[in-house]
Amino acid sequence: MNRYSRIAGTGSYLPPRRVTNAELAAELGGRGIETSDQWIVERTGIRARHFAEPGVTTSDLALPACRHALEAAGVSSADIDLIVVATSTPDMVFPSSAAILQHKLGIAGCPAFDLQAVCSGFVYALTVADSMIKSGAANKALVVGSEVFSRILDFNDRTTCVLFGDGAGAVVLEASDQPGILASDLHADGRHVGILCVPGTVSGGKVLGEPLLKMDGQAVFKLAIGVLEDAARKTLAKAGRTDADIDWLIPHQANLRIMQGTAKKLKLPLHKLIVTVDEHGNTSAASIPLALDAAVRGGQIERGDTLMLEGVGGGFTWGAVLLDY
Ligand code: UT7
């Protein structure tokens, strides 16, 4: 009998503080930095984002997202035998946010680790967990994307600080004799490190470099459109499916123009595109599981639907996962 992995339940969590474009523009304007709701909506599709309160960490946001996913799956935390947290904004340098999350879930002993692939983190994490389940190394995994990107934003740089938000999404991925995850395709190209990075580190008790997000938005934009189509096509080919088989496209929620451009290249009508960037902003590794959970709970995605998940971001990294939900 073949062994696959399938999503048994989804969950998500947004910190309560919702900040609209108008509120952010007023705050920046008070410090002489000019932006507007109109610019942000026209260029990105973003209308609001959520920011965590000071002291709230990635594992704090991940915990309620995981609890919701466990409840939806009808699984107890005691049954979880693997935790993978995709994040670029961990609670500490070490230990991993996954180990901290494990303790907050009231369990101990199972492997728990963070995965760093920036905005591609969730598709990377899903692929790793799928491989571990297929190999028999795990039976029921929590796969999480959680971020407090507000902590690494430069609120003096209008070209980046209006784009990102905080949040967490999670799935319970479990072993099954039916797929589940059909295929995935992951990539990285370190030649493009500089176009999206946080060029700081901790050394000798000090922060060296600049621990704030830097992005060449246009360079990222141009690369993203091409690689997202390529990864989707490669994943479909591996699964023996075509673009006509995709019921829902859930791309990384960074910019509505990139998302719509990807849907067009895949010849998908825009009503098959899941969009939460308007309300969440770009939550990096959390954006795909947040969008997935919103669409499941909103009744758009139903059992049996075929989903194409796609991530792209710093590294440069990109990848796709095709699955039957
Ligand atoms: O999560 C990883 C993936 N990340 C992404 O996918 C991001 C990809 N890039 C983008 O989404 C877009 O490049 C941005 C949204 C970041 C920028 O949009 P754009 O259409 O590429 O704008 P631009 O950088 O060409 O800037 C156009 C103008 C510039 O002014 P000038 O030079 O034309 O006078 C900017 O200075 O808009 C100006 N500008 C702003 N104006 C008002 C830049 N940021 C702002 C702002 N408010 N917040």
Residues whose N, C-alpha, C, O or C-beta is under 5 A from the ligand:
A	BS01	UT7	E34 T35 S36 W39 R43 T44 C119 R158 T159 V162 G217 Q218 V220 F221 A224 A254 N255 N282 V312 G313
